[in-house]
């Protein structure tokens, strides 16, 4: 496959920089692309371009229907390039081709299509009840917030980017996109598609480079009105601080440590296969993964044996092979981080009953590989049960009653996802008691454009997707129109004697 050189995209033009960096396959370490390395001066240029485009009205004054039609055009163009784009992401971040094609690209297209229909029907101006005794007419307008900084992660780059830039653009905003430095190609390819679809210059800009200084500078930039971020809780907290001086609007989709409860009496074949999907899909590099498996204490050994037997059949290998279940993790740094968690877990008394290291064999001599891993002997106070590992790892925690299971599940700083396996009535009762923004009953990783994605507690602020996603990218303005010219009907007549 050819090695392409990518530039920044600012004000409708492709911009070179003095420095560049390499993107290498996490599976083979082969060179995939070279990417321009932006700096704070490029952030300034991109924000200035976005500000000019916003203030000119070239996009916000475009009708909602025409904005929506452009999103539909982009969706169609993505569909035509789906195989190519899926392969690029697999080469870039190691997600398996069976995930990048069907899930990442497919959901991105679905999100664009759903949002386009939704935005055509969105109430950008609503008349309210009459204001008596003035009399006056009350109007509520939803107006674009302005310049949006979209800062996205490396694990699911197409979808997390579309989740931000699509509603921002649909609502009439302009955008500066900062892709993660480990996986910038998807954002740059999306910029190409929007450019081909005729998006006006300056409405979408892409600046690649390191999180510091580029992402940090963008988050605190005085020309930015809103920051939309997906990533770690640590970085999310930093963005909140960086946004504080100018009181920006901020939406954050952060980390998770999803509790996955198997109830006594659950169909174990379904629950175990579903729990493997919850923990190991996307190489375990998913914030809403089910990484804490809670099982009835009296059935612990039985469930663990069946879990290990099934998980041992997962095929680890070339992520471009459709038969592969688990590919590499994103980088050597992430691989080392996960292996350090394994060492800490062992020191705290946990035991790896499956995996726990790097797979053996000549095909794993290059790249950044982690075996699908199952730990037992874990207490909910241990680090591997409390901290987000972000890899193909699940810990098994026994519980003594449903109340105990709920207590363990909710004993976390995070509250992004949770799951329950069992009879529907009981599972739904348990679901209602869990502190999580998303709860899956007898399933996992259910992502749909019509439903919100986001979490409680330190898993973030605001929601991606859903029926109210355009509210995240618009400001509410109240307009009062006095319908009577007479001074006796004016509001100030209440406090000022008209005589």
HUJO-V650889 format. One record per backbone hydrogen bond with DSSP energy under -1.0 kcal/mol. CO is the residue of the C=O (numbers start at 1). NH is the residue of the N-H. E is the energy in kcal/mol with one decimal. If there is no record, write none. Layout:
# HUJO-V650889
CO:NH:E  CO:NH:E
This chain:
# HUJO-V650889
4:34:-2.0  6:36:-1.7  8:15:-2.8  9:206:-3.3  10:13:-1.5  13:10:-2.5  15:8:-2.4  19:37:-2.8  21:35:-2.8  23:32:-3.2  23:33:-1.5  25:29:-2.5  26:368:-2.4  30:25:-2.8  33:23:-2.9  34:6:-3.0  35:21:-2.4  39:43:-1.5  40:44:-2.5  41:45:-1.8  42:46:-2.5  43:47:-2.9  44:48:-2.3  45:49:-2.2  46:50:-2.5  47:51:-2.8  48:52:-2.5  49:53:-2.3  50:54:-2.2  51:55:-2.8  52:56:-2.1  57:61:-1.7  59:62:-1.3  63:67:-2.5  64:68:-2.4  65:69:-2.3  66:70:-1.7  67:71:-1.6  68:72:-2.1  69:73:-2.1  70:74:-2.4  71:75:-2.4  72:76:-2.2  73:77:-2.2  74:78:-2.6  75:79:-2.2  76:80:-1.8  77:81:-1.1  79:82:-1.1  81:85:-2.8  82:86:-2.7  83:87:-2.2  84:88:-1.9  85:89:-2.2  86:90:-2.3  87:91:-2.4  88:92:-2.1  89:93:-3.2  90:94:-1.6  96:99:-1.4  96:100:-2.5  97:101:-1.9  99:103:-1.9  99:104:-1.8  100:105:-2.5  101:106:-1.3  103:107:-2.4  104:108:-1.4  105:109:-2.3  106:110:-2.2  107:111:-2.6  108:112:-2.1  109:113:-2.4  110:114:-2.7  111:115:-2.6  112:116:-2.2  113:117:-1.7  114:118:-2.6  115:119:-3.1  116:120:-1.4  122:124:-1.5  124:142:-2.9  126:140:-2.9  131:136:-1.5  135:483:-2.0  136:131:-2.9  137:481:-2.8  138:128:-3.0  139:479:-3.2  140:126:-2.7  141:477:-3.1  143:475:-3.6  146:174:-2.0  147:225:-2.5  147:226:-1.6  148:176:-2.7  149:228:-3.1  150:178:-3.2  151:230:-1.9  156:160:-2.2  157:161:-1.7  158:162:-2.6  159:163:-2.7  161:165:-2.9  162:166:-1.8  164:168:-1.6  165:169:-2.6  166:170:-2.8  167:171:-1.8  168:173:-2.6  169:172:-1.5  174:148:-2.8  175:205:-1.6  176:150:-2.5  177:207:-2.5  178:152:-1.8  180:183:-1.2  184:188:-1.8  185:189:-2.5  186:190:-2.2  187:191:-1.9  188:192:-1.7  189:193:-1.8  190:194:-2.6  191:195:-2.4  192:196:-2.5  193:197:-1.8  194:199:-2.1  195:198:-1.3  200:203:-1.7  203:175:-3.1  205:177:-3.6  206:9:-2.2  208:38:-2.3  210:215:-1.2  211:216:-2.4  213:217:-2.7  214:218:-2.4  215:219:-2.4  216:220:-1.4  218:221:-1.0  221:224:-1.6  225:249:-2.1  226:149:-3.2  227:251:-2.5  228:151:-2.8  229:253:-2.5  232:236:-2.3  233:237:-2.3  234:238:-1.5  235:239:-2.4  236:240:-2.0  237:241:-1.9  238:242:-2.7  239:243:-2.0  243:248:-1.8  244:247:-1.2  249:227:-2.5  251:229:-2.6  252:461:-1.7  253:231:-2.0  258:292:-2.4  259:419:-2.0  260:294:-2.7  261:421:-2.6  263:266:-2.1  267:271:-2.9  268:272:-2.9  269:273:-1.9  270:274:-2.7  271:275:-2.1  272:276:-2.0  273:277:-2.1  274:278:-2.4  275:279:-1.9  276:280:-2.8  277:281:-1.5  278:290:-1.5  280:283:-1.1  281:284:-1.5  282:285:-2.1  284:286:-1.4  286:289:-1.6  289:291:-1.2  291:395:-2.4  292:260:-3.4  293:397:-3.2  294:262:-2.9  295:399:-2.1  296:299:-1.6  297:300:-1.2  299:303:-2.6  300:304:-2.8  301:305:-2.6  302:306:-2.0  303:307:-2.7  304:308:-2.9  305:309:-2.1  306:310:-2.0  307:311:-2.9  308:312:-2.1  310:313:-1.6  311:314:-1.6  315:325:-2.5  315:326:-2.2  318:321:-1.7  319:97:-3.1  321:324:-2.2  326:317:-1.9  331:335:-2.4  332:336:-2.6  333:337:-2.1  334:338:-2.3  335:339:-2.4  336:340:-1.9  337:341:-1.7  338:342:-1.9  339:343:-1.9  340:344:-2.5  341:345:-2.7  342:346:-2.3  343:347:-2.1  344:348:-1.6  345:350:-2.7  346:349:-1.5  351:376:-2.6  354:374:-1.8  357:371:-2.9  361:364:-1.8  362:365:-1.4  368:329:-2.8  373:394:-2.0  374:353:-2.2  374:354:-1.1  375:396:-2.5  376:351:-2.7  379:382:-2.1  383:387:-3.0  391:393:-2.5  392:373:-2.5  394:375:-2.4  395:293:-3.3  397:295:-2.1  399:297:-2.7  401:405:-2.5  402:406:-2.6  403:407:-2.2  404:408:-2.5  405:409:-2.8  406:410:-2.5  410:412:-2.1  413:458:-2.3  415:437:-1.8  415:456:-3.2  416:438:-1.4  418:440:-2.7  419:261:-3.0  420:442:-2.9  421:263:-2.8  423:427:-2.9  424:428:-2.5  425:429:-1.7  426:430:-2.4  427:431:-2.7  428:432:-1.9  430:433:-1.6  431:434:-1.3  434:436:-1.6  438:418:-1.2  440:420:-2.4  448:451:-2.0  449:466:-2.2  453:464:-2.9  456:459:-2.2  457:460:-1.1  459:254:-2.5  461:252:-2.1  464:453:-2.6  466:469:-1.1  468:471:-1.3  469:472:-1.0  470:473:-1.0  471:474:-1.0  473:145:-1.3  475:143:-2.6  477:141:-3.1  479:139:-2.5  481:137:-2.9  486:489:-1.6  487:490:-1.1  490:493:-1.3  491:494:-1.9  492:496:-2.2
